[in-house]
Each structure stands twice: as C-alpha cells, then as structure tokens.
Amino acid sequence: MRDDILEKLYSNPVYLDYLRNHPKWYYYLEENPSNYSIFERKVKEDLKITTYDKLERAKKQITTISKFIEYFKLK
C-alpha cells in the first residue's frame, strides 16, 4: 500500500479500526489507491458519522427535549 494512504489511515484511528474489521478494503486500497475517497465515504456511512447523520441525531435530541418541556409545562 502506498505511504500516503498508510499515513492517512494511521492518522485516523476510526478509519484504521474500520479497516481492521473489514479487511476486504486492504485489497481495494492496495489495488487502486484512488479508492480511498470511496473508503472514507463507506466508513462514514456505516458508522453514521456523516453530516446528515449528525443533523438527524441533533434533531432527535431537540425533539426529545421539547417533549420533556411540554410534559413539565402541563404539570
């Protein structure tokens, strides 16, 4: 595997852990280093760390808090 790809992987423990749990990506990254961007996107989708996922989590938290506030206002 190319040195620049290895540096990127070792600098991000989340990506490295994902790679160790999904070894097929060793092959894909070794064969074609340009697959790194696809690898990044796949990691973010599987671990739900995309911007969309973060916004959805925040939305759920706000909804929960607003329901608690409404509940306590009624009492």
FENRAUR-V378818 format. One record per run of one state. SS is the DSSP state (helix for helix, strand for strand, loop for the rest). FROM is the first residue (numbers start at 1). TO is the last residue. If there is no record, write none. Layout:
ss = <SS SS>
from = <FROM FROM>
to = <TO TO>
This chain:
ss = <loop helix loop helix loop helix loop helix loop helix loop>
from = <1 3 12 13 22 24 32 33 47 51 75>
to = <2 11 12 21 23 31 32 46 50 74 75>
